Amino acid sequence: MRQIVAIYVLMLSLVPVFFASCKDPHEGGVVYPDASDTCDRTVLVYMLGSNTLGGFVESNISAMQRAVAKGALNNGNLLLYIDRYNALPTLERLSFQNKTVERTVVKTYENRNSATVDVMSSVIEDMKELYPAASYGLILWSHANGWYPAYISDEMVSNATTRSFGDDEGKAMNIDDVARAIPDSTFDFILCDACYMGAVEVTYDLRRDCRYYVASPAAIMGVGFPYEKILGDLFSCEKPIPENLIEVCKSYMTYYRSYLDPYATISLVDMGELDMLSRSIAMALKQSTDTLRISTIQQFSQEKGVSISYQNLFFDLDDYVQNVCVDTVSYTHFSDCLDRVVLYSDATDSFFSNVSGKWRTYPINRYCGLAAYIPGACSDEIIDTYYKTLSWYEAVYGAVDEMPVIIAD
């Protein structure tokens, strides 16, 4: 979900005696052709706008065009896969030639649901075939709701109002669909211009698909990322990729701190460190408290409507582990791993949520850069059963004998 505000279309086997180091980069078999930065880059923006964000498609593209006119592409290729109402999906290219920004339709597709594994993977293959490069970036642009399911057993949940990523006229992709659609080791970075994609469950599923990951654990306002300001950093070769992505994060926060709705969270994640992070949390949970009062733990959504609630779904990961773990050594190890995973994080003092039709602000007192669900917190048996199918659940909770009793008040 991207928020539309006011009048705006707003445990595995663990060594019992000592901890493993958090210094092993990119474990899990992820191999990239060249770790150095390069000007030879193609960035694909996967825009699903057949929804309430449709009005932002052209304004975001216009911002990109302004950046292109300033030389942001640095000899790279910017591709836009666009699916919106009353038009066939297209693959378009923005370029700067003869002192003019050109917008060229590279390929037109048949009418289809773009929120599927087959379509997303085919567009990525088209990108690689038509504009091969030494480095690739991906921007996921649409509504989203992190790990929360778009469907269970091929049946839509809550009248199709939920979506992990994407919204193509009510159809969406679960996060494991997105992971399957992206070939391993394809992208140097993935940036999510979509709500709640900074959940650790999402990052863990996508850990083999990219080296670095930029996302928000909370909602993103409807206007999305300030593309005129960030596009140059996405194509820059002046600094290593993570340093450029930190600049992207800083520009995002600067923009929203002066926006009329000044609410934003952002983080940059090193995907190669997530396996070690999962093991450190599994160890911490083996030393857990008997009960856990979730009202004391920082959340990043209080969304609540007639048929759906996003309350008690997205907790601050560090606040959760610190509250659940009673062993100082285990928590310190987790904290060290978290520092290696989250390369940059920032947040405003509060976040925005729509509760029963009214927009309200809630304070952000703790922020580590990643959100996480606490099993049992939402008191929905179907959702908790689904959560146990996630890769993150198996990695973290698979060897935990007993979880603390959740106290909700």
N, C-alpha and C positions, 0 to 999 in steps of 0.2 A: 504494500500500500504506500502511495505517496500522498501526504496529507493535503487536502484542499481546504483552505482556511478562510473563514468569514465570507466576504463577497468574492474571493478569489477561488478559481477552480483549483481551490487550495490542495575386573582389573585383569588383566593379562598377568602372566607370571612376573613376579617382582623379586629382586634380591633382598632378603630380609635384613642383611647386616649393614649395607651401605646403599646410597642412592647413586643412580647413574647420572652422569654429567648431562647438562643441557647444552653442550657445546657442539654436538654432532649436526652439522647443517644439512638440510634437505635429505634426511633419511627417508626410507620408504621406496627407494628405487627411482626417484624422479631425476631424470637426466636431461639437461638442456644443452643445446648445441654449443652455446657460447655464453658464459656468464658476464662478459663485458658488455657495456652499453654500446649502442650502435645507432647511426642515423638511418639505417636501412630498416624502417619500421612501418608496419601496417596496423592501424587501429580500426576495429569493427565496433560500431555502435548498433546494438540489437534493440531496436525501438518497437515495443508493442504498445500501440496507442489506440487500439480499438476499445476504448474505455473512457472513463471520466478524465483521463489525462490527455485526451486527444487535442485539446486546445493548447497544450504546451509543446506539441511536436514542432510546429513551425517556429515558435519563439526560441526554442532551444537550438534549432538548426540555424536560425539567424545569428544567434550568439556565436556559434561555431564559424559561420561565414565571416563574421567580423574578425575573429581570431586568425582565420586563414588569410585574410587581406593584410594582416600585420606580419605575415611570414611564419606563422606558428607551426606549419607542417615540417619545416626543416628537411625538405625533399622526401618526406614520407607520404604515405597514402592514408586518407581518412575515408572509410566506407560506412554508409548508413543503410542498414536493413530496416525498412519502414513498413509496418503493417498497421493500417488505421481503417476507420469506418469508410464504407462506400468507395473503396479503391483497391486495386490489386496490389499485393506486396511488391516492393521494388528494392533492388540493391543499387544504391547511388554513391557517387564519388564526388567529394568536394576537392577542388584543386585551384591553384592560383597560376594563371597563364595570361601572358600579355597584359599584366597589371589588372587583371579581372578575375574575380572569384567565379569559377564555373561549377555548376551543379549538373552532373551528367548521370542519366539513368544507365547503369551498366547492364542490368538484367531485370526483366519483369517476370513475376511468377504467377502461377494460377491461383485462384482464390482458395485459401487453405487456412487451417488452424496453425498459427506460428508458435503456439505454446506447446510444442511436442518435441520429443527427442529427435525424430527423423528430420523435421524441418530445421531445427537449430543446428544439428550436425551437418546437414546439407549446405546451409549458408556458410558455416565455417569452412567447409571444403571448397566452396566457391571462392571464398576469400583467399585461401591458400593457393588455389589454382590460377586465379586471375591476377592477384597482386602478391606473389611470393616475396618474402622478406626474411632477413636474419632474425628479426624480432617482431612479436605480435602482442597487441593489447586488445582487450575486450571491455566494452562498457555495456552492462545489463541495465536497460532503461524500461521501466514499467512500474506497475503496482507490484508489491510483494509483501510477504509476511513471514520471512525467515524460514524456520524449520516447520512451522505449523502447516498441516497437510492441506493440499488442494483437493485431494480425494483419498479415500480409503477403500481398498478392494474394488477399484474402478467406479465407485459411487461417490458423487460429489457430496461434500460435507456442508451442512448448514445452508442448503440452497445455493451452493456455489459462491458464497460470500467470502470464503477463505482462499488464499493463494500463497503458495510458497514463493514462486516467482512467475511473473507474467500475468496478463489478463487480456486475452483475445476474445472479446465478446463473451466473457464469463468463463472461458476455459483457461486453465493454468497448469503449471508444472510443479510437482513435488521436487524437493531439492535433490533427491537422488536421480531424478530425471535429468536435471541440469548437469549433474556430474557425469552421467552417462553420455550426454550429448556432446560434451567437450572432450576431445582426445587428450590423453595424458601428455603433459609437458608441452602443450601447444603455446600457452600464453606466458609472457614475462609478467604481465599484471592483468588483473581483473578489477574493474571499478564498478561498484553497484550504485546506480542512481535509482534506488528503490528502497523502500522501508524495511527495517529490521533484519537486513542481510548481514549485519555485524554480530550475529549469533554464533557462538562457538560451534554449534551443531552444523551450521552451514559451512563455516570455514573448514571444518574437518572433512566434510564430504568433498569439498573442492580442492583439497590440499595437493593433489597430484596434477591438477589442471593448470596451475599457475605458480610462479615463484613468489609474487607479492599480491596483496589483496587489500583493497580500500573499500570500506563499507561503514554504514551507520548502525549501531545497535538499537537505535530508536527510530522514530518517524522522520521522514524527509519531507519538507514543504513541497507543494506542487511545482514550484518553479525549478526545483532540482538543483544541479550543480551549476556554478557560474562558468559556463564553457568559454566565454570570451577571455576569462582570466586564467583558466587551467590548461587550455589546449596546448599552449607552448611548452609547458612542463611535461606533458605526456609524450611529446616528440623531441624533447631536448636531449642533446648529447654532451652538454657541458659538465654534467655531474653523473654519478652512477644512478641507476634507476630508482633505488629506494630514496635517495636524497631528492630526486625530482618529485617523487610521490609525496614526500613530506611537504614539499612546497604546494602541491595540489591540496593537501589537507589544510594547510595554513590559509590558503586562499579561500577555501570553502568556509572556514570558521570566521575569517575576517568579513566575508560577504554577509553571513547570517547574523553576526553581532551588530550589524548596522541595518538589517532588514526590518520591515515593519512587524514581522512575527519572528523575533530573535531567538529561535530555538533550534539547536543543532548538536549532534554528536558525530564524531568521526574517529576512525582508527586505521592504521596501516599495519598489516600482519605479515610476518615472515612465515609462509606456509610450511617451510621445511622443518620447523620446530614443533609442529602440532602433535606429532606422535609422542614426543617426550613430555609435552604438557599433559596429554591425556593420562600417561602413566603416573605423573606426579599427583594428579587429582585422585586417581584410583588409590594411591598410597595414602593420601590425606583422608579419604573417606573410610579407610580401614581404621582410622583413629578418630571416629566421629562421635559427636555428642548424641545423647539418647533422644532428645527432642530438638526441634528447630522451629522457632517462631518467625514465620516468613514476613510478617508485617514490619519487622526491623531491618529487612534486607532491601537495598535499593532496587527499584524497578524502573523500566524505561517505557512502559505503556500502561495506561489505565483505560484504554478504549473499551467502551461498552455500549452495545446497541440492543435492539429488540431481539434479534436472533443470534447474536454472536458477542463474545467477550474476549478481549485480548489481555485481560488482567491476569496476573500471576503466571505469565508466560516468559517474560524476558527480565531476568534478574542480573545484577552486576556479578560477574564471575568471581572476582576477587572478594567481594563482600560475602558472597555465598560460602566460598571455601573457608574464609577466615571465621565465619560463624559456625560452620559445621565441624571443623577440625580442632581437636583438643590437644594435638601434639605440636609443639613449637617447631621442632626440627622438620616435620613433614610440611608444615605450612611454609617455612622458610624456603624449602626446596621448591615447592610449587611457585612461590613468589619469584624465585630466580628464573624458573622456566617461563613464567608469564612475561617477565621483562625481556626475554629473548624472543618471544613470539610477537608481542606488541611493540613495534618499532616507534610508533608515534600514536598519541591519543589526545583528544581535547573535547571539551563539551561546554555548552553554555550553562548558566546556573539553574536552568529549569527546562522541562520539556512540555509539549502541548499534547493533550488528548481530548477526544470528543466523548463525553460521557452522557448518554441518554439525550443526545442532541445539543448539548452545551459544551463549548470549548473551555477547557480549564487548564491551568498550569500546575505543575508539580515539581518540587525541588529535586535537583541532582546534587546529592551530598557525597556520593561515592561514585567514582568512574575509573575503570581500569582499561576500557576500550573494547571489551567483549561482554556480550550478554550470554546467559545460559538459563535453561529451564531447570527447575528443581522437581524431580519426579514426585508426583502426588500433589503438587501445589495448586493445580487448577480444578481439582475435584471432579474431573471428567474421565470416567473409566475408559471410554473409547479413545480419547486422546492419549491417555497414559499407555494404553496397549499399543497404539501406533508408535509412540515415542520409543518403545522398546525395540522397534525394528530399525532404528537409526544406527548408523555405524558408530556414532559418538557414544551412544548408550552402551553398546557392546564393549567398546574400548575402555570406558570409564567405570561402568557399573557391573560389567559381566562377572567380576570376581569379588564383588562386595557382598558379603553375607547378609548384612542387615542395614537398612537405611534408618535414619532417625525418624521419629514420628513427627509429622508436619502439624504444627499448631497454627491455625488461621483465626485471626480475630479482627 
